[in-house]
Amino acid sequence: MTRPRLLVVLVMLVLPVVHPLPPVIKIGAIFTEDQKDSSTELAFKYAVYRINKDKTLLPKTTLVYDIQYVPKDDSFHASKKACQQVHGGVQAVFGPSEPLLGAHIHSICDALDIPHLEARLDLDPEFKEFSINLHPAQPLLNAAYQDVMAFLNWTRVAIVYEEDYGLIKLRELVRSEQDVDVYLRQVTPDSYRRVLKEIKAKEIYNLVVDTRPENMQHFLKGILQLQMNDYKYHYLFTTFDIETFDLEDFKYNFVNMTAFRIVDAEDVGVREILRDMERFQPVGHSILNKSRIIQAEPALMFDSVHVFAIGLQTLEQSHTLRISNVSCEDELPWDGGLSLINYINSVEFKGLSGPIEFKEGRRIQFKLDLLKLKQHALVKVGEWSPTGGVNITDRGAFFDPGNMNVTLVVITILETPYVMMRPQSNLTGNARYEGFCIDLLREIAAMVGFEYRIELVPDGKYGVYDLESGEWNGIVRQLMDKKADLAVGSMTINYARESVIDFTKPFMNLGISILFKVPTDKESTFFTFMNPLGLDIWLVVMAAFGMASFTLYALARLTPYEWCNKKPWKKRAPPLVNQFTVSNSVWFITGTLLRQGSGISPKATSTRIVGGIWWFFTLIIISSYTANLAAFLTVERMITPIENAEDLAGQTEISYGTLDSGSTMTFFRDSMIETYKKMWRFMENKKPSVFVPTYEEGIRRVLEGNYAFLMESTMLDYTVQRDCNLTQIGGLLDSKGYGIATPMGSPWRDKISLAILELQEKGEIQMLYDKWWKNPGDTCTRNDKGKESKANALGVQNIGGVFVVLLCGLALAVIVAIFEFCWNNKRNSEYTNRSVTAPHQSLCAEMTDELCFALRCRGSRQRPALKRQCSRCIPSNTYVPAGLDLPPHPPPPNGLQSPLHSLSVTPTKERRHHHEHVAGVAHLRLSRSPVHLNYDN
């Protein structure tokens, strides 16, 4: 018996501990009296039925409900009913949907720690611990409305609300960061027509409508009565049940109606639940409407019951739910309520209303389908979610052409290549025009759905505000007077125009630039070869040349190894000679600089250092000069009097101007930048006038010379590519765009903006630009050399290091020469001291004599022979030049042997070493009598 018991204990330890729920859990629901047998109540009952039928969710627990009905405006009666349910042992309370009643019911549940599940709009921003609300939070819904308004490019909108809390509900729309002009009005069923008439009189065509669902048909009737149901108007409804209303009268008038829905009826899982609901509903009542579509409130109620059931299922894994009797009188909280509400708050699942997730009792995860009314029905055109924002899947739905048969008056101005007249004279109507804007207008009209008639502006101006008269002219004036519906052309969007007319999204981005005549080639001069090096480099090279010449001359006279005996075979020691005279030193430096030989080579170490470092210096200088000379001779350099706007403003010889009554003129007139203000003062006071009536006139003046034309970069690019005598100077002075202009508040602006965005994404606008700007048959062929390839003169900062190297080398040579001078005089002094016959002289005195001789600029280039004699000199010794081959002696007559043959040339080691380095002679010891070699005879 012991072993079976032990096995049972082990099995119990291994298996997970499950805390079973009570077999019966009671929940309460409170509905208003007008909701009795409504779709919301039926959805609640069906949810309980479906959970009890599903044996996988709560297999051993059955949900039972207690439903109470209260008056719509009686909060006391509602509180009393809630206390009755609490006393009856309910574990959660659902409803009601009225905001006033819901607040009272929640206060009771919060005091007793009983979960309160709601499916209503709650505008209270404070955190409620025991509340779970499946309705999307209003700040998130306002963000969805703002995203749609931004996509539709609404700048003027009327917000119509009915409830007293409507202003609080939609306050984020009023405080929107977007530049939106909001007209806010509260309405009642009796004031629908009056408010709509005011909106129509103010020419506001975009409306956000927040009315009660039961009054929606009355509001729609007012729209029909005031004939505000055409293509100009766009209505954005805040209700989730737009599909449940009768919109048959609006389908074929092309009125724009948009709304969100929270139940995706096209989802497979949702359709399966809806089919099961149809079988459940009792006779005479229906959860779904006639269109077999469930409303938002019943769907949220259905999901709230499932959220509660999933929370119970999760709680069962770790806690025991104890049923305890609580009452409003005792005010003792339920000890299991906090655990249950925490598990419910952590539920994540997909229900009828889409993905569900909570944070502090508020729903933060859901998906809204964006619906748009088209001719046949409401269709889904996009989605919105808190994480992904708005995603429009069918942009064409917002400018569905249909069959409107609308003809718009389009005003324009002739401007190449935007709008041009065809050369054929037999054409009429719109066929007379061609150009980039004509092709663009044709594409937009096909997408948006309208016909058009093109007319030219009478005064031929785009439109500028006259400060003296206070009036606009040109295209802007025509649009303000409603004489045209659209303005197509190179119409620049700016602040002044935007304040009186509307613009679409820009179809082209550009800026102001300078058009100028191509500069002439720089004339060649005789001294072009001097250009590769800057003037400072030439001056420093000349200074280096003189310094190197002087250093070589001075060191050659200072060092003893540059003094040599030219005739060592003479009896008397001839004076020593130095090859580096002033002229020879300059000649050596010159030959090296010009990479030629001079016939002179330094012998001493110091002078060789000077020569080597000068060779290195000339290598760098000549290489740099050669490389830069090639660039100067191959790169074409232009004479450009101006490089940018600052150069233009800083001179008065070249005139410059803009198009009269254009946006470029307005830019300079209103600019606060000092350079542009200076340019405007010049243009305003210049006589004759520098302003031109047309672009063609400005281009003609540029070609005549001495004139710069400030124009927009797209037109400048078109002109430059077709005339090689013109060029662009500098970059863009500003950044702006071209747009299609409409009268203020025109409904066509938003539709055309969407069409422009779609054309840009497809690349069709770029294709039109290439067609009219880069047609190979019209462009000229130019041989442009980039400005980056222009060679610049080398400065000190480029090759200044070579001069530092030269100075260091010269200094080293001086140090070595001084060392050689001192070392040689010290050796001579030591020799003199050992000599018996030679006159004695101190080291300082000898160095002084040698230095004075070396520094004599006008001294002899011959050095006297050495007066000192070796201490070991004897009469039998004879000196001959070291390394000198003895000339062959002719054989004596009678076959006698020459006395020279009997000589034994054996230089003494000590004296040989000394004289080789001092006087360049060798000591010969004769085997017989002393013989003096004399080759002069």
Secondary structure as UniProt FT lines:
FT   HELIX           2..14
FT   STRAND          24..32
FT   HELIX           33..35
FT   TURN            36..37
FT   HELIX           39..53
FT   TURN            55..57
FT   TURN            59..60
FT   STRAND          62..70
FT   TURN            72..73
FT   HELIX           75..87
FT   TURN            88..89
FT   STRAND          93..94
FT   HELIX           99..112
FT   STRAND          116..118
FT   TURN            129..130
FT   STRAND          131..136
FT   HELIX           138..151
FT   TURN            152..153
FT   STRAND          156..161
FT   TURN            164..165
FT   HELIX           166..169
FT   HELIX           171..174
FT   STRAND          181..186
FT   HELIX           189..191
FT   HELIX           192..201
FT   TURN            202..203
FT   STRAND          206..210
FT   HELIX           213..215
FT   HELIX           216..225
FT   TURN            226..227
FT   TURN            231..232
FT   STRAND          234..237
FT   HELIX           242..244
FT   HELIX           248..250
FT   TURN            251..254
FT   STRAND          256..261
FT   TURN            265..266
FT   HELIX           268..280
FT   TURN            283..284
FT   TURN            290..291
FT   HELIX           296..315
FT   TURN            316..318
FT   TURN            328..331
FT   TURN            335..336
FT   HELIX           337..345
FT   STRAND          349..351
FT   TURN            352..353
FT   STRAND          354..359
FT   TURN            360..361
FT   STRAND          362..365
FT   STRAND          368..373
FT   STRAND          378..385
FT   TURN            386..388
FT   STRAND          389..392
FT   HELIX           395..399
FT   TURN            402..403
FT   STRAND          407..412
FT   TURN            416..418
FT   STRAND          419..421
FT   HELIX           429..432
FT   STRAND          433..434
FT   HELIX           436..448
FT   STRAND          451..456
FT   TURN            458..459
FT   TURN            467..469
FT   HELIX           474..480
FT   TURN            481..482
FT   STRAND          486..487
FT   HELIX           495..498
FT   TURN            499..500
FT   STRAND          502..503
FT   STRAND          508..510
FT   STRAND          512..517
FT   TURN            526..527
FT   HELIX           528..530
FT   TURN            531..532
FT   HELIX           535..558
FT   HELIX           560..562
FT   STRAND          563..564
FT   TURN            568..569
FT   STRAND          576..578
FT   HELIX           582..593
FT   TURN            594..595
FT   HELIX           605..634
FT   HELIX           645..649
FT   STRAND          655..657
FT   TURN            660..661
FT   HELIX           663..670
FT   HELIX           674..685
FT   HELIX           695..704
FT   STRAND          707..712
FT   HELIX           713..720
FT   TURN            721..722
FT   TURN            724..725
FT   STRAND          726..729
FT   STRAND          736..738
FT   STRAND          741..742
FT   TURN            744..745
FT   HELIX           748..762
FT   HELIX           764..773
FT   TURN            776..778
FT   HELIX           787..789
FT   HELIX           796..799
FT   HELIX           801..834
FT   HELIX           843..854
FT   TURN            857..858
FT   STRAND          862..863
FT   TURN            871..872
FT   TURN            875..876
FT   STRAND          877..881
FT   TURN            882..883
FT   HELIX           893..895
FT   HELIX           899..902
FT   HELIX           909..918
FT   STRAND          921..925
//
